[in-house]
Amino acid sequence: MPMPAFEEYEPAGDCPCQGCAQRRRALARARAIPLRDGGHPAARGARRALVLVTAAGVVLGGGAGAAVAVTAPGPGGTVSQDDPGQPQGGRAPLHGGKKGAPAKPAGLPGAPSAVKRTDRAAIINRAKLWLDAQVPYSMSEYWSDGYRQDCSGFVSMAWNLGTNEWTGSLDKFATRITKEELLPGDMLLFHNPADPNKGSHVVIFGGWVDETRTHYVAYEQTRPTTRRLPTPYGYWNNAANYVPYRFNGVAGGVVPGTPVVGEPPKPGGPPAVPTAFPGASKFGPGADNVHIAQLGRMLVDRGGSRFYPKGVGTQWTDAVRQATEAFQRAQGWTGADADGLPGAHTWRLLAQHQGKDIPPAPGTAPAPAGTPARGGTPARGVAPGPAGKPAYPGLATFRPGVSHPSITALGRQLVKKGFGKYYPTGPGSRWAEADRRSVEAFQRAQGWRGAEADGYPGPETWRRLFA
């Protein structure tokens, strides 16, 4: 009887089959990847495995956690997106910023009693650090700040935990909340206890895309690098299994008595809102709370009634932003100090009735909108800029949920420049994903990449678009 034939089998380093992908990940965790698996040439002398050229390939192909392509909306229509269903690194202390450096002492991992106090703006700003740096995804590598470069390491970093947690321990640092209570800086977590290697993932909630609350902005660490992307609730896959949580160390959670969207008000109405600044997270596109109503009442008292033709409400609108910006400009502030989003100083002046009131609107009729840019007609209500072109209205104008004439002008110019394929109808005055994708296409046509082509028009994008 002939003996079974064995031979040395050496798959390509980029072999996409599930077995090879799983084997490369296992070897990566051991920090000893042979050359055939994409490792360093120094590993050339590693022992080569002998496999039977039979059904062994099928057995190897059955490993869990292999990359799976799913369809998700992206800058260019539908793109291939790696499923983050990968094994997560376990708990670990922070690692030194340089290879070979000793780990930073951080106490026992998974000790929620040691959480540091933070606020929502700090969480999002920390998330943006990795976004701007385009940190590569890895379950075995650590970024210069000591955090592991996978999804749970990213959330550990954003929350400033001081340890590298995993999807099975992050909930110990947080409190479960409802979808209606989600605010920027919270997390959406799916941990599969039956098989943590399959599907477990976590993202930072960055805010609702619009008032329908069907999509949110997710900050996440996934292949190939850190990203921020409008995402269906709770996620692209395993959507029903994602659970919202709030970090126990965050300040400015849901205020008791704040009405929940869709619920009738409690008898007697909500309690009085304190005059202390409630935090920047209470204001901006998608926000809906009693603090916005209080802001509106204070602005009306300071001369801003013309911005509220239908009265003051609890929902953030462009009228609220314009009224706030008018008050800020009345103090002589410009630029980022007059972006229409109330900070602690703006709130203090309003609450304590200090500073200058909003001046009355000029009694004369508005000036003409200016000479059209290359035959285009700026939308009505858009201030003219140099040479009669529309003036840049500020980055805060181009955010989910905002309505503004400049958005219409932007859309029309994009269509005119040949970047209107993402508009099934319109364009309109409310900022939408079609606007962002069109702007991103225009920015990429300028040769910009990364954060410079995020789909949100800055002054240079605006200048080139209307040139």
Summary of the structure (lengths in Angstrom):
residues: 467
radius of gyration: 26.2
end to end distance: 81.5
largest distance: 104.7
contacts: 1373
relative contact order: 0.08
helix: 32%
strand: 14%
